[in-house]
Amino acid sequence: MRLAGIQHVSMRVADFDRAQRFYVGVLGLVPHPQKSNWLGHDQGCLIHLMQRTRAGDDTDDPARHVALRVDRLENVVARLLEHGYIPFQSDVRQSEHRPISSTDQPLDFGIGTIFVRDPDGNLIEFVEKARGIFGEHDPSPF
């Protein structure tokens, strides 16, 4: 058996409309024509928004995150700031965070990726190929 890739990632959300405004309006994903809680992108990125059924889902755990590959981190920072989100960089242990408040700020802290929390607190990481820790250690050598 050979796996071809990840088909989708599920994200728990408390307010579907608010989550869709973030994933569609900010990140540029497109709702599926028949299932509006499935959001996709022409590069194969697929996110399934699932209604949070109980309080206390542990979104604060940095191990629980989704990483999205992007062409340029600078474009992500500009887009997030434009929509009122404060992206940040983190060290490898996720113990120290550096907020990014300007597009002029260097993106050279920690592991060299960008993080943001969606409106429900889900942690999203943005990774640029061959940059930061992924420039040193390619996670997809296959």
Rosetta constraint file for C-alpha pairs under 8 A:
AtomPair CA 7 CA 44 HARMONIC 7.95 0.50
AtomPair CA 7 CA 45 HARMONIC 7.94 0.50
AtomPair CA 7 CA 46 HARMONIC 6.86 0.50
AtomPair CA 8 CA 45 HARMONIC 7.00 0.50
AtomPair CA 8 CA 46 HARMONIC 4.74 0.50
AtomPair CA 8 CA 47 HARMONIC 5.51 0.50
AtomPair CA 8 CA 48 HARMONIC 6.80 0.50
AtomPair CA 9 CA 46 HARMONIC 6.53 0.50
AtomPair CA 9 CA 47 HARMONIC 4.98 0.50
AtomPair CA 9 CA 48 HARMONIC 6.06 0.50
AtomPair CA 9 CA 66 HARMONIC 7.51 0.50
AtomPair CA 10 CA 47 HARMONIC 5.71 0.50
AtomPair CA 10 CA 48 HARMONIC 4.51 0.50
AtomPair CA 10 CA 49 HARMONIC 5.84 0.50
AtomPair CA 10 CA 50 HARMONIC 6.64 0.50
AtomPair CA 11 CA 47 HARMONIC 7.03 0.50
AtomPair CA 11 CA 48 HARMONIC 6.19 0.50
AtomPair CA 11 CA 49 HARMONIC 5.07 0.50
AtomPair CA 11 CA 50 HARMONIC 5.94 0.50
AtomPair CA 11 CA 122 HARMONIC 7.33 0.50
AtomPair CA 12 CA 49 HARMONIC 6.06 0.50
AtomPair CA 12 CA 50 HARMONIC 4.83 0.50
AtomPair CA 12 CA 51 HARMONIC 5.71 0.50
AtomPair CA 12 CA 52 HARMONIC 5.14 0.50
AtomPair CA 12 CA 120 HARMONIC 7.87 0.50
AtomPair CA 12 CA 122 HARMONIC 7.78 0.50
AtomPair CA 13 CA 19 HARMONIC 6.63 0.50
AtomPair CA 13 CA 49 HARMONIC 6.57 0.50
AtomPair CA 13 CA 50 HARMONIC 6.02 0.50
AtomPair CA 13 CA 51 HARMONIC 5.20 0.50
AtomPair CA 13 CA 52 HARMONIC 5.14 0.50
AtomPair CA 13 CA 120 HARMONIC 5.71 0.50
AtomPair CA 14 CA 51 HARMONIC 5.87 0.50
AtomPair CA 14 CA 52 HARMONIC 5.07 0.50
AtomPair CA 14 CA 53 HARMONIC 7.94 0.50
AtomPair CA 14 CA 120 HARMONIC 6.50 0.50
AtomPair CA 15 CA 19 HARMONIC 6.19 0.50
AtomPair CA 15 CA 51 HARMONIC 7.47 0.50
AtomPair CA 15 CA 120 HARMONIC 7.80 0.50
AtomPair CA 16 CA 20 HARMONIC 6.04 0.50
AtomPair CA 16 CA 37 HARMONIC 7.87 0.50
AtomPair CA 16 CA 49 HARMONIC 7.47 0.50
AtomPair CA 16 CA 51 HARMONIC 6.97 0.50
AtomPair CA 17 CA 21 HARMONIC 6.24 0.50
AtomPair CA 18 CA 22 HARMONIC 6.58 0.50
AtomPair CA 18 CA 119 HARMONIC 7.02 0.50
AtomPair CA 19 CA 23 HARMONIC 6.23 0.50
AtomPair CA 19 CA 49 HARMONIC 7.97 0.50
AtomPair CA 19 CA 118 HARMONIC 7.37 0.50
AtomPair CA 19 CA 119 HARMONIC 6.32 0.50
AtomPair CA 19 CA 120 HARMONIC 7.33 0.50
AtomPair CA 20 CA 24 HARMONIC 5.56 0.50
AtomPair CA 20 CA 25 HARMONIC 7.40 0.50
AtomPair CA 20 CA 37 HARMONIC 7.95 0.50
AtomPair CA 21 CA 25 HARMONIC 4.95 0.50
AtomPair CA 21 CA 26 HARMONIC 7.02 0.50
AtomPair CA 22 CA 26 HARMONIC 5.01 0.50
AtomPair CA 22 CA 27 HARMONIC 6.58 0.50
AtomPair CA 22 CA 118 HARMONIC 6.96 0.50
AtomPair CA 22 CA 119 HARMONIC 7.27 0.50
AtomPair CA 23 CA 27 HARMONIC 4.96 0.50
AtomPair CA 23 CA 28 HARMONIC 6.40 0.50
AtomPair CA 23 CA 29 HARMONIC 5.85 0.50
AtomPair CA 23 CA 39 HARMONIC 7.73 0.50
AtomPair CA 24 CA 28 HARMONIC 4.71 0.50
AtomPair CA 24 CA 29 HARMONIC 4.61 0.50
AtomPair CA 24 CA 30 HARMONIC 5.90 0.50
AtomPair CA 24 CA 31 HARMONIC 7.44 0.50
AtomPair CA 24 CA 39 HARMONIC 7.66 0.50
AtomPair CA 25 CA 29 HARMONIC 7.69 0.50
AtomPair CA 26 CA 79 HARMONIC 6.95 0.50
AtomPair CA 26 CA 80 HARMONIC 6.94 0.50
AtomPair CA 26 CA 83 HARMONIC 6.74 0.50
AtomPair CA 28 CA 41 HARMONIC 7.79 0.50
AtomPair CA 29 CA 39 HARMONIC 5.67 0.50
AtomPair CA 29 CA 40 HARMONIC 5.21 0.50
AtomPair CA 29 CA 41 HARMONIC 5.36 0.50
AtomPair CA 30 CA 39 HARMONIC 5.21 0.50
AtomPair CA 30 CA 40 HARMONIC 5.19 0.50
AtomPair CA 30 CA 41 HARMONIC 6.25 0.50
AtomPair CA 31 CA 35 HARMONIC 7.23 0.50
AtomPair CA 31 CA 36 HARMONIC 5.07 0.50
AtomPair CA 31 CA 37 HARMONIC 6.88 0.50
AtomPair CA 31 CA 38 HARMONIC 5.84 0.50
AtomPair CA 31 CA 39 HARMONIC 4.40 0.50
AtomPair CA 31 CA 40 HARMONIC 6.37 0.50
AtomPair CA 32 CA 36 HARMONIC 5.40 0.50
AtomPair CA 32 CA 37 HARMONIC 7.46 0.50
AtomPair CA 32 CA 38 HARMONIC 5.50 0.50
AtomPair CA 32 CA 39 HARMONIC 5.82 0.50
AtomPair CA 32 CA 40 HARMONIC 6.91 0.50
AtomPair CA 37 CA 48 HARMONIC 5.92 0.50
AtomPair CA 37 CA 49 HARMONIC 5.11 0.50
AtomPair CA 37 CA 50 HARMONIC 7.22 0.50
AtomPair CA 38 CA 46 HARMONIC 7.02 0.50
AtomPair CA 38 CA 47 HARMONIC 5.89 0.50
AtomPair CA 38 CA 48 HARMONIC 4.63 0.50
AtomPair CA 38 CA 49 HARMONIC 6.31 0.50
AtomPair CA 39 CA 46 HARMONIC 5.70 0.50
AtomPair CA 39 CA 47 HARMONIC 5.24 0.50
AtomPair CA 39 CA 48 HARMONIC 6.41 0.50
AtomPair CA 39 CA 49 HARMONIC 7.80 0.50
AtomPair CA 40 CA 44 HARMONIC 6.88 0.50
AtomPair CA 40 CA 45 HARMONIC 5.55 0.50
AtomPair CA 40 CA 46 HARMONIC 4.41 0.50
AtomPair CA 40 CA 47 HARMONIC 6.39 0.50
AtomPair CA 41 CA 45 HARMONIC 5.25 0.50
AtomPair CA 41 CA 46 HARMONIC 6.64 0.50
AtomPair CA 45 CA 68 HARMONIC 7.98 0.50
AtomPair CA 52 CA 57 HARMONIC 7.74 0.50
AtomPair CA 59 CA 64 HARMONIC 6.94 0.50
AtomPair CA 59 CA 121 HARMONIC 5.75 0.50
AtomPair CA 59 CA 122 HARMONIC 5.40 0.50
AtomPair CA 59 CA 123 HARMONIC 7.19 0.50
AtomPair CA 60 CA 64 HARMONIC 7.95 0.50
AtomPair CA 60 CA 121 HARMONIC 7.19 0.50
AtomPair CA 60 CA 122 HARMONIC 7.68 0.50
AtomPair CA 60 CA 123 HARMONIC 7.91 0.50
AtomPair CA 62 CA 94 HARMONIC 6.79 0.50
AtomPair CA 62 CA 123 HARMONIC 6.94 0.50
AtomPair CA 64 CA 122 HARMONIC 7.88 0.50
AtomPair CA 64 CA 123 HARMONIC 7.02 0.50
AtomPair CA 65 CA 122 HARMONIC 6.76 0.50
AtomPair CA 65 CA 123 HARMONIC 4.85 0.50
AtomPair CA 65 CA 124 HARMONIC 5.58 0.50
AtomPair CA 65 CA 125 HARMONIC 7.02 0.50
AtomPair CA 66 CA 123 HARMONIC 6.78 0.50
AtomPair CA 66 CA 124 HARMONIC 5.16 0.50
AtomPair CA 66 CA 125 HARMONIC 6.12 0.50
AtomPair CA 67 CA 124 HARMONIC 5.86 0.50
AtomPair CA 67 CA 125 HARMONIC 4.41 0.50
AtomPair CA 67 CA 126 HARMONIC 5.60 0.50
AtomPair CA 67 CA 127 HARMONIC 6.68 0.50
AtomPair CA 68 CA 124 HARMONIC 7.42 0.50
AtomPair CA 68 CA 125 HARMONIC 6.12 0.50
AtomPair CA 68 CA 126 HARMONIC 4.93 0.50
AtomPair CA 68 CA 127 HARMONIC 6.06 0.50
AtomPair CA 69 CA 126 HARMONIC 5.85 0.50
AtomPair CA 69 CA 127 HARMONIC 4.81 0.50
AtomPair CA 69 CA 128 HARMONIC 5.90 0.50
AtomPair CA 69 CA 129 HARMONIC 7.21 0.50
AtomPair CA 70 CA 76 HARMONIC 7.90 0.50
AtomPair CA 70 CA 126 HARMONIC 6.39 0.50
AtomPair CA 70 CA 127 HARMONIC 5.90 0.50
AtomPair CA 70 CA 128 HARMONIC 5.28 0.50
AtomPair CA 70 CA 129 HARMONIC 7.63 0.50
AtomPair CA 71 CA 128 HARMONIC 5.85 0.50
AtomPair CA 71 CA 129 HARMONIC 7.50 0.50
AtomPair CA 72 CA 76 HARMONIC 6.90 0.50
AtomPair CA 72 CA 128 HARMONIC 5.99 0.50
AtomPair CA 73 CA 77 HARMONIC 6.31 0.50
AtomPair CA 73 CA 113 HARMONIC 7.50 0.50
AtomPair CA 73 CA 114 HARMONIC 7.01 0.50
AtomPair CA 73 CA 126 HARMONIC 7.11 0.50
AtomPair CA 73 CA 127 HARMONIC 7.24 0.50
AtomPair CA 73 CA 128 HARMONIC 6.21 0.50
AtomPair CA 74 CA 78 HARMONIC 6.28 0.50
AtomPair CA 74 CA 103 HARMONIC 6.92 0.50
AtomPair CA 75 CA 79 HARMONIC 6.18 0.50
AtomPair CA 76 CA 80 HARMONIC 6.09 0.50
AtomPair CA 76 CA 126 HARMONIC 7.78 0.50
AtomPair CA 77 CA 81 HARMONIC 6.06 0.50
AtomPair CA 77 CA 87 HARMONIC 6.58 0.50
AtomPair CA 77 CA 100 HARMONIC 7.71 0.50
AtomPair CA 77 CA 103 HARMONIC 6.47 0.50
AtomPair CA 77 CA 114 HARMONIC 7.82 0.50
AtomPair CA 78 CA 82 HARMONIC 5.99 0.50
AtomPair CA 78 CA 102 HARMONIC 7.96 0.50
AtomPair CA 78 CA 103 HARMONIC 5.91 0.50
AtomPair CA 79 CA 83 HARMONIC 6.44 0.50
AtomPair CA 80 CA 84 HARMONIC 6.36 0.50
AtomPair CA 80 CA 85 HARMONIC 5.03 0.50
AtomPair CA 80 CA 86 HARMONIC 6.74 0.50
AtomPair CA 80 CA 87 HARMONIC 6.80 0.50
AtomPair CA 81 CA 85 HARMONIC 5.23 0.50
AtomPair CA 81 CA 86 HARMONIC 6.04 0.50
AtomPair CA 81 CA 87 HARMONIC 7.47 0.50
AtomPair CA 81 CA 101 HARMONIC 7.33 0.50
AtomPair CA 81 CA 102 HARMONIC 7.62 0.50
AtomPair CA 85 CA 116 HARMONIC 7.38 0.50
AtomPair CA 86 CA 99 HARMONIC 6.60 0.50
AtomPair CA 86 CA 100 HARMONIC 6.30 0.50
AtomPair CA 86 CA 101 HARMONIC 6.52 0.50
AtomPair CA 86 CA 116 HARMONIC 6.78 0.50
AtomPair CA 87 CA 99 HARMONIC 6.05 0.50
AtomPair CA 87 CA 100 HARMONIC 5.50 0.50
AtomPair CA 87 CA 101 HARMONIC 7.67 0.50
AtomPair CA 87 CA 114 HARMONIC 6.43 0.50
AtomPair CA 87 CA 115 HARMONIC 5.52 0.50
AtomPair CA 87 CA 116 HARMONIC 4.73 0.50
AtomPair CA 87 CA 117 HARMONIC 7.90 0.50
AtomPair CA 88 CA 97 HARMONIC 6.33 0.50
AtomPair CA 88 CA 98 HARMONIC 5.32 0.50
AtomPair CA 88 CA 99 HARMONIC 4.15 0.50
AtomPair CA 88 CA 100 HARMONIC 5.19 0.50
AtomPair CA 88 CA 114 HARMONIC 5.76 0.50
AtomPair CA 88 CA 115 HARMONIC 5.24 0.50
AtomPair CA 88 CA 116 HARMONIC 6.38 0.50
AtomPair CA 89 CA 97 HARMONIC 5.61 0.50
AtomPair CA 89 CA 98 HARMONIC 5.15 0.50
AtomPair CA 89 CA 99 HARMONIC 6.49 0.50
AtomPair CA 89 CA 100 HARMONIC 7.41 0.50
AtomPair CA 89 CA 107 HARMONIC 7.59 0.50
AtomPair CA 89 CA 109 HARMONIC 6.15 0.50
AtomPair CA 89 CA 110 HARMONIC 6.44 0.50
AtomPair CA 89 CA 111 HARMONIC 7.55 0.50
AtomPair CA 89 CA 112 HARMONIC 6.95 0.50
AtomPair CA 89 CA 113 HARMONIC 6.25 0.50
AtomPair CA 89 CA 114 HARMONIC 5.17 0.50
AtomPair CA 89 CA 115 HARMONIC 6.01 0.50
AtomPair CA 90 CA 94 HARMONIC 5.53 0.50
AtomPair CA 90 CA 95 HARMONIC 7.33 0.50
AtomPair CA 90 CA 96 HARMONIC 5.73 0.50
AtomPair CA 90 CA 97 HARMONIC 4.44 0.50
AtomPair CA 90 CA 98 HARMONIC 6.28 0.50
AtomPair CA 90 CA 109 HARMONIC 6.89 0.50
AtomPair CA 90 CA 110 HARMONIC 5.16 0.50
AtomPair CA 90 CA 111 HARMONIC 6.55 0.50
AtomPair CA 90 CA 112 HARMONIC 7.93 0.50
AtomPair CA 90 CA 113 HARMONIC 7.75 0.50
AtomPair CA 90 CA 114 HARMONIC 7.80 0.50
AtomPair CA 90 CA 115 HARMONIC 7.67 0.50
AtomPair CA 91 CA 95 HARMONIC 6.54 0.50
AtomPair CA 91 CA 96 HARMONIC 5.67 0.50
AtomPair CA 91 CA 97 HARMONIC 6.72 0.50
AtomPair CA 91 CA 109 HARMONIC 7.16 0.50
AtomPair CA 91 CA 110 HARMONIC 3.94 0.50
AtomPair CA 91 CA 111 HARMONIC 5.74 0.50
AtomPair CA 92 CA 110 HARMONIC 6.26 0.50
AtomPair CA 92 CA 111 HARMONIC 5.86 0.50
AtomPair CA 98 CA 109 HARMONIC 7.39 0.50
AtomPair CA 100 CA 105 HARMONIC 6.70 0.50
AtomPair CA 101 CA 105 HARMONIC 7.39 0.50
AtomPair CA 107 CA 112 HARMONIC 6.42 0.50
AtomPair CA 107 CA 113 HARMONIC 7.76 0.50
AtomPair CA 108 CA 112 HARMONIC 5.47 0.50
AtomPair CA 108 CA 132 HARMONIC 7.47 0.50
AtomPair CA 111 CA 132 HARMONIC 5.44 0.50
AtomPair CA 111 CA 133 HARMONIC 5.07 0.50
AtomPair CA 112 CA 131 HARMONIC 6.58 0.50
AtomPair CA 112 CA 132 HARMONIC 3.99 0.50
AtomPair CA 112 CA 133 HARMONIC 6.18 0.50
AtomPair CA 113 CA 125 HARMONIC 6.86 0.50
AtomPair CA 113 CA 126 HARMONIC 5.91 0.50
AtomPair CA 113 CA 127 HARMONIC 5.33 0.50
AtomPair CA 113 CA 128 HARMONIC 7.17 0.50
AtomPair CA 113 CA 131 HARMONIC 7.79 0.50
AtomPair CA 113 CA 132 HARMONIC 6.55 0.50
AtomPair CA 113 CA 133 HARMONIC 7.93 0.50
AtomPair CA 114 CA 125 HARMONIC 5.63 0.50
AtomPair CA 114 CA 126 HARMONIC 5.10 0.50
AtomPair CA 114 CA 127 HARMONIC 6.91 0.50
AtomPair CA 115 CA 123 HARMONIC 6.90 0.50
AtomPair CA 115 CA 124 HARMONIC 5.56 0.50
AtomPair CA 115 CA 125 HARMONIC 4.39 0.50
AtomPair CA 115 CA 126 HARMONIC 6.21 0.50
AtomPair CA 116 CA 123 HARMONIC 5.98 0.50
AtomPair CA 116 CA 124 HARMONIC 5.43 0.50
AtomPair CA 116 CA 125 HARMONIC 6.65 0.50
AtomPair CA 117 CA 121 HARMONIC 4.98 0.50
AtomPair CA 117 CA 122 HARMONIC 5.28 0.50
AtomPair CA 117 CA 123 HARMONIC 4.61 0.50
AtomPair CA 117 CA 124 HARMONIC 6.01 0.50
AtomPair CA 118 CA 122 HARMONIC 5.34 0.50
AtomPair CA 118 CA 123 HARMONIC 6.63 0.50
AtomPair CA 118 CA 124 HARMONIC 7.23 0.50
AtomPair CA 127 CA 131 HARMONIC 7.73 0.50
AtomPair CA 127 CA 134 HARMONIC 7.79 0.50
AtomPair CA 128 CA 134 HARMONIC 7.76 0.50
AtomPair CA 129 CA 134 HARMONIC 6.39 0.50
AtomPair CA 129 CA 135 HARMONIC 6.68 0.50
AtomPair CA 130 CA 134 HARMONIC 5.35 0.50
AtomPair CA 130 CA 135 HARMONIC 3.52 0.50
AtomPair CA 130 CA 136 HARMONIC 7.21 0.50
AtomPair CA 130 CA 138 HARMONIC 7.20 0.50
AtomPair CA 131 CA 135 HARMONIC 4.34 0.50
AtomPair CA 131 CA 136 HARMONIC 7.68 0.50
AtomPair CA 132 CA 136 HARMONIC 6.89 0.50
AtomPair CA 133 CA 137 HARMONIC 6.03 0.50
AtomPair CA 134 CA 138 HARMONIC 5.10 0.50
AtomPair CA 134 CA 139 HARMONIC 6.82 0.50
